[in-house]
Amino acid sequence: MQKVRKAVIPVAGFGTRFLPASKATPKEMMPIVDKPIIQYIVEEAVDSGIETIIFVTGRHKRAIEDHFDYAPDLEETLERSGKKELVELIRRISNMAEFIYVRQKEQLGLGHAILTAEHAVGNEPFAVLLGDELIINEKNPGLKQLIDVYYKFGKSVVGTTEVPKEDTSKYGIVDGKLIEDGLRLVNYMVEKPSPEEAPSTSAIIGRYVLTPDIFDALKKTPFGKGGELQLTDALMILREKEVIYSKDIEGIRHDTGNKLGYIKAIVDFALEREDTKEFMKNLILEKAKKLNEK
Ligand code: UTP
């Protein structure tokens, strides 16, 4: 079986839910404490065995390229002032993987973004990680859980989690036959159904392992919901040819693409980190006391 070596990370979207912050700065570069969101996602991919990262970018996304590039002037300045640890920290970012950038000229949807990466992927299985979904599991990274399923069956796998019924219209929803704990053989998938239409509450959460046959399926897929080329629709076309699995991912998930999810991620991380947790705990207690007094 071919190794899953490459990951596509689409980051070409406009990030309209984060305007005005995302007007000139990619939303993926916004920090969770002191590390940009996109670096957590690349680290998850690398910890899952990925060697090559293919970013699908657009205009105003230069900061992402700069972040994963060498920064000799910064390193020199840090070196001169004896900040060896920071030099290591900065250098490690650009050495984590091989980085490739592909430009999506028009933002025609997630499916279109994946199709844009076809030449960089070639004829091999590959992973997809959305640039605004964080999945934290230090022992068993989210993407690795899907890659392990791929190595067992050699077929495409989508990462899922259970969501409240009223939230189905925010996700691609999967209906499948349970074959093992958390693992399903997919029957049907639909993008952003209303709670009444949703066939289940099993939602796709921004992690995929795909066979290269997805590219042919994408070429046959008509533009769907929101006038966009939807990856979920292409997966339904792929399913006519080969089986697809869905796997519930174990870990803590943060949707950092919206304001509330972003704030929650920062608070959660700050409560976990050794250098911030005491401060954060005291701050929350102090604020809660003031709110109770009101
Ligand atoms: P989103 O639906 O979150 O879109 O895309 P968005 O533009 O980033 O944010 P909003 O909804 O306007 O606030 C999911 C992922 O797919 C990428 C986005 O960058 C994001 O990582 N994407 C989406 C593309 O790369 N190209 C597209 O045409 C659409």
Residues whose N, C-alpha, C, O or C-beta is under 5 A from the ligand:
A	BS01	UTP	P10 V11 A12 G13 F14 G15 T16 R17 F18 V56 E106 Q107 L108 G109 L110 A113 L130 G131 D132 G257
